[in-house]
Amino acid sequence: MQLPDKKLKIKTNREWLKKALLNVIHNAIKYNKENGSLIIKVEILKRGYLLIIRDTGIGIKEKEKIFSKYYTKDNIYGTGIGLNFAKIVIESFGGKIYFESEENVGTIFYIYLPKVSKKIKLKILASAFAAVLIIAFFVIDYFYCLIPQKIKIEVTDNLKIIKFESGIIARANRNDELKIIAYKNIFNTRTRNEIIAKKSDIEVATNGNKIKIITPNTTFTNLGTQFETIAKNKTAVSVFNGEIKSKNIVVAKNEGLIVAKTIQKLPLPKKVSDIKIQTEPKLTISWKSPYKEFKILISKDKNFSNPPIYSYLISKNQISPSLPDGEWYINIKARHNELYSLPTIKKFISLNNYYKALSYYKQHKIKQALFYINKSINTINDTSSKPYYLYGKILTELKNYKKALYYLKKGERIGGSDNLLKAKIFFANHKYKEVINILKPPKNTQEKLLLAKAYYKLKNYKLANKYLYQILEKDPNNKEALRLLSLPTELKKGIINGTH
């Protein structure tokens, strides 16, 4: 065997190559002459090795059949698959096998093997290609964003609220024609946001994200945070915060862009002013403005991004919305030439159901009063103590003192107090000392009368009469005080107990 001094390395399937070469060497030994010789030589080439196997055997007669499956020399012992197997394996590695033979002289097999086998190359190429594809995907995805964003659409009143995963929030009319295009990269560091608007009135709060708006008249991108676009026969954009850019025109806060046959940049209409809110007997909101059209949004959310949101387009400077009781925000924008003014936002409390309940209570229509006060309690969310005090009064009349006291205390936690109501509840529960502690010193005639009754219950007639005389000093004709003072002591208890 003639081998180079240099260490030979080949990247291939070790076991398969071993079996293939052994089949060729075994074949050379098997058909060699007695006392014949076998020489194995390896030559190093640029990209592979040339293996030469020379024997002094009987030679090969049917050369064209030598690599055929199941072929054996003169059908003697053997399976006939050795050289066939060797050829298949060597060629599958990207190598070659051929021979020269002369009968009764011998045979030379030449086997070329690449330093890196074809299968290994394919694996390397496949891995490299996959790596390139992955890298290309990440690079392209980073800049162009290929992963769809989650889009949430909520419908409330006549509005739809579109929430991008990137944080952009858009409000549009329920039936507006819009197409949303929203993608992000896999790292969630960049986003691609577009709205194609045909016929729409859409307000966008970008929350620091870039967005492209495409309308039939123009395409623009934002350089700011909040703007509103009307897309119809013409495109009108009102910028409330930041800037937008259309072609080479930059439109800043409190400016508008109108695009039809020409492009105009105009100042926005003036903001509405002097908002006044009246809650009794019904909620009425009014304001001042030189314009005739207004867009109103009313919501419990000060950002106007979560339901419920009510939207109105009106042609007067006053509105009386029928709202559940509780805390609300109103957003008013004047509209002129399809441009909107900067919004004016104000917080207010609606007490529509409370005042309906109060009206029925004053008319002694307790059933109707209960219906509306329950509606008020269910939505007021601790923003006003008034509904809780009224509910306490109604429950006291219904002699549900425990529940009345619960709502009275709830009202006190929110703010204010109703000492007379609390004293009446304690009086009804025979807690006369608590009545005295609550009402002392009394502030008005009703408190003095109840205080006098509490002292009568405790048999302290001197103090009881003291407060009755104080009442008569200011109101000599007070019938209740006169009755209590004129009655004998044993009858006063009966009056207080309701027996006379």
Residue pairs with C-beta under 8 A, 6 or more apart in sequence:
1 39
1 40
1 41
2 39
2 40
2 41
2 42
3 41
3 42
4 42
4 43
4 44
6 44
8 42
8 44
8 49
9 115
10 17
10 49
10 113
10 114
10 115
10 116
10 117
11 115
11 116
11 117
11 120
12 93
12 113
12 116
12 117
12 119
12 120
13 93
13 117
13 119
16 89
16 93
17 89
17 90
17 93
17 113
17 117
19 85
19 89
20 85
20 86
20 89
20 90
21 51
21 86
21 111
23 82
23 83
23 85
23 86
24 53
24 82
24 83
24 86
24 97
24 109
24 111
25 38
25 40
25 53
26 82
27 82
27 83
28 38
28 53
28 55
28 57
28 107
28 109
29 38
29 55
30 78
31 55
31 57
31 58
31 73
31 107
32 38
32 55
32 56
32 57
32 58
33 56
33 57
33 58
36 55
36 56
36 57
36 106
37 55
37 56
38 53
38 54
38 55
38 56
39 52
39 53
39 54
39 55
40 51
40 52
40 53
40 54
41 51
41 52
41 54
42 49
42 50
42 51
42 52
43 49
43 50
43 52
45 112
47 114
47 115
48 95
48 112
48 113
48 114
48 115
49 112
49 113
49 115
50 110
50 111
50 112
51 109
51 110
51 111
51 112
51 113
52 108
52 109
52 110
52 111
53 108
53 109
53 111
54 106
54 107
54 108
54 109
55 106
55 107
55 108
56 105
56 106
57 106
57 107
58 73
58 103
58 104
59 101
59 102
59 103
59 104
59 105
59 106
59 107
60 66
60 73
60 99
60 101
60 103
60 107
61 73
61 103
62 71
63 99
63 101
65 71
66 83
66 99
67 83
67 84
67 87
67 97
68 80
68 84
69 80
69 81
69 84
70 79
70 80
70 81
70 84
71 80
71 83
71 84
72 78
72 79
72 80
86 97
87 97
90 96
90 97
90 111
90 113
91 97
92 118
92 119
93 113
93 114
93 117
93 118
93 119
94 114
94 117
94 118
94 119
94 121
95 111
95 112
95 113
95 114
95 117
96 110
96 111
96 112
97 109
97 110
97 111
97 112
98 109
98 110
99 107
99 108
99 109
99 110
100 107
100 108
100 110
101 107
101 108
114 121
116 124
137 146
138 186
140 146
141 147
141 185
141 186
142 185
142 187
142 189
142 190
143 185
143 190
144 183
144 192
145 183
145 184
145 185
145 190
145 191
145 192
146 183
146 185
146 186
147 183
147 184
147 185
147 186
148 182
148 183
148 184
149 164
149 165
149 166
149 182
149 183
149 184
149 191
149 193
150 165
151 162
151 163
151 164
151 165
151 180
151 182
152 162
152 163
153 160
153 161
153 162
153 163
154 160
154 161
154 163
154 306
154 307
155 161
155 174
156 307
156 308
156 309
156 310
157 308
157 309
157 310
157 311
158 173
158 174
158 311
159 171
159 172
159 173
159 174
159 309
159 311
160 171
160 172
160 173
160 174
160 176
161 169
161 170
161 171
161 305
161 306
161 307
161 309
162 169
162 170
162 171
162 172
162 178
162 180
163 169
163 305
164 170
164 180
164 182
164 191
164 193
164 209
165 182
165 184
165 191
166 182
166 184
166 191
166 193
166 207
166 209
167 206
167 207
167 208
167 209
168 193
168 204
168 205
168 206
168 207
168 209
168 211
169 204
169 205
169 207
169 303
169 305
170 195
170 202
170 203
170 204
170 205
171 202
171 203
171 297
171 304
171 305
171 309
172 178
172 200
172 201
172 202
172 203
173 200
173 201
173 311
176 197
176 199
176 200
176 201
176 202
177 197
177 198
177 199
177 200
178 195
178 196
178 197
178 198
178 200
178 202
179 195
179 196
180 194
180 195
181 192
181 193
181 194
181 195
181 196
182 191
182 192
182 193
182 194
183 191
183 192
184 190
184 191
184 192
185 191
191 209
191 210
193 209
193 210
193 211
193 212
194 211
194 212
194 213
194 214
195 202
195 204
195 211
195 212
195 213
195 214
196 214
196 215
197 213
197 214
197 215
197 229
197 231
198 215
198 216
198 231
199 231
199 232
200 229
200 230
200 231
201 228
201 229
201 230
201 231
202 213
202 228
202 229
202 231
203 226
203 227
203 228
203 229
204 211
204 213
204 222
204 226
204 227
204 228
204 229
205 225
205 226
205 303
205 305
206 222
206 224
206 225
206 226
206 242
207 225
208 225
210 221
210 222
211 221
211 222
212 219
212 220
212 221
213 219
213 220
213 221
213 222
213 229
213 237
215 229
215 231
215 235
215 259
216 231
216 235
217 231
217 234
217 235
217 259
217 260
218 235
218 246
218 247
218 257
218 259
218 263
219 246
220 237
220 244
220 245
220 246
220 257
221 244
221 245
222 242
222 243
222 244
222 245
223 242
223 243
223 244
223 245
223 250
224 239
224 241
224 242
224 243
224 244
224 253
225 241
225 242
226 239
226 240
226 241
226 242
227 237
227 238
227 239
227 240
227 241
227 242
227 244
228 237
228 238
228 240
228 333
228 340
229 235
229 236
229 237
229 238
230 236
230 237
230 338
232 338
233 260
234 258
234 259
234 260
234 338
235 257
235 258
235 259
235 260
236 256
236 257
236 258
236 259
236 337
236 338
236 339
237 244
237 246
237 251
237 256
237 257
237 258
238 256
238 268
238 339
238 340
238 341
239 251
239 252
239 253
239 254
239 255
239 256
239 257
239 268
240 253
240 254
240 342
240 343
241 253
242 252
242 253
243 250
243 251
243 252
243 253
244 250
244 251
244 257
245 251
246 257
246 259
246 263
247 263
249 257
249 263
249 265
251 257
251 265
253 342
254 267
254 268
254 342
255 265
255 266
255 267
255 268
256 265
256 266
256 267
256 268
256 339
257 263
257 264
257 265
257 266
258 264
258 266
258 337
258 338
258 339
266 337
266 339
268 339
268 340
268 341
268 342
269 291
269 334
269 335
269 336
269 337
269 339
269 340
269 341
270 289
270 290
270 291
270 334
270 341
271 334
271 341
271 342
271 343
271 344
272 287
272 288
272 289
272 294
272 317
272 332
272 333
272 334
272 341
272 344
273 287
273 288
273 289
273 344
274 287
274 288
275 285
275 286
275 287
275 330
275 332
275 344
275 346
276 285
276 286
276 287
277 283
277 284
277 285
277 346
277 348
278 284
278 285
278 286
279 348
279 349
279 350
279 351
279 355
280 351
280 355
281 355
281 359
282 320
282 352
282 355
283 320
283 321
283 322
283 323
283 348
283 350
283 351
283 352
284 318
284 319
284 320
285 318
285 319
285 320
285 321
285 330
285 348
286 317
286 318
286 319
287 317
287 318
287 332
287 344
288 317
289 317
289 334
291 334
291 335
291 336
291 341
292 315
293 313
293 314
293 315
293 334
293 335
293 336
294 312
294 313
294 314
294 315
294 316
294 317
294 332
294 333
294 334
294 335
295 311
295 312
295 313
295 332
295 333
295 335
295 340
296 310
296 311
296 312
296 313
296 314
296 319
296 330
296 331
296 332
297 304
297 309
297 310
297 311
297 330
297 331
298 309
298 310
298 312
298 321
298 323
298 328
298 329
298 330
298 331
299 306
299 307
299 308
299 309
299 310
299 328
299 329
299 331
300 306
300 308
300 326
300 327
300 328
300 329
301 309
301 329
302 329
302 345
302 347
304 329
304 331
310 321
310 323
312 319
312 321
313 335
321 350
322 352
323 350
323 352
324 350
324 352
324 353
324 375
324 379
325 349
325 350
325 351
325 352
325 353
325 354
325 375
325 376
325 379
325 380
325 384
325 387
326 349
326 350
326 379
326 380
326 381
326 383
327 347
327 348
327 349
327 381
327 383
328 347
328 348
328 349
328 350
329 345
329 346
329 347
329 348
330 345
330 346
330 348
331 343
331 344
331 345
332 343
332 344
332 345
332 346
333 340
333 341
333 342
333 343
333 344
334 340
334 341
335 341
349 383
349 384
351 376
351 384
351 386
351 387
353 372
353 373
353 375
353 376
353 379
353 387
354 372
354 373
354 376
354 380
354 384
354 386
354 387
354 390
356 372
357 368
357 369
357 370
357 371
357 372
357 373
357 376
357 387
357 390
357 394
358 369
358 390
360 366
360 368
360 369
360 372
361 369
361 373
361 390
361 393
361 394
366 394
366 397
366 398
369 390
369 394
370 394
373 387
373 390
373 391
373 394
374 391
376 387
377 387
377 388
377 391
377 407
380 387
380 388
382 410
382 413
382 414
383 414
384 414
385 411
385 412
385 414
385 415
385 416
386 411
388 407
388 408
388 410
388 411
388 414
389 407
389 408
389 411
389 416
389 418
389 421
391 404
391 407
392 404
392 405
392 407
392 408
392 411
392 418
392 421
392 425
393 404
393 421
395 401
395 403
395 404
395 407
396 404
396 421
396 424
396 425
396 428
399 428
401 425
401 428
401 429
404 421
404 425
405 422
405 425
408 418
408 421
408 422
408 425
411 418
419 438
419 439
419 443
419 447
420 439
420 444
420 446
420 447
420 450
422 438
423 434
423 435
423 438
423 439
423 447
423 450
423 451
423 454
424 450
426 432
426 434
426 435
426 438
427 435
427 450
427 453
427 454
430 457
432 454
432 455
432 457
432 458
433 454
433 458
435 450
435 451
435 454
436 451
436 454
436 455
436 458
439 447
439 450
439 451
439 454
440 451
442 448
442 451
442 467
445 471
445 474
445 475
445 478
448 467
448 468
448 470
448 471
449 467
449 468
449 471
449 480
449 481
451 467
452 463
452 464
452 465
452 467
452 468
452 481
452 484
453 464
453 484
453 496
455 461
455 463
455 464
455 467
456 464
456 484
456 492
456 493
456 496
457 493
457 496
461 489
461 492
464 484
464 492
465 485
468 481
468 484
468 485
469 485
471 478
471 481
472 478
472 481
472 482
472 485
475 481
483 495
484 492
484 495
487 495
491 500
494 500
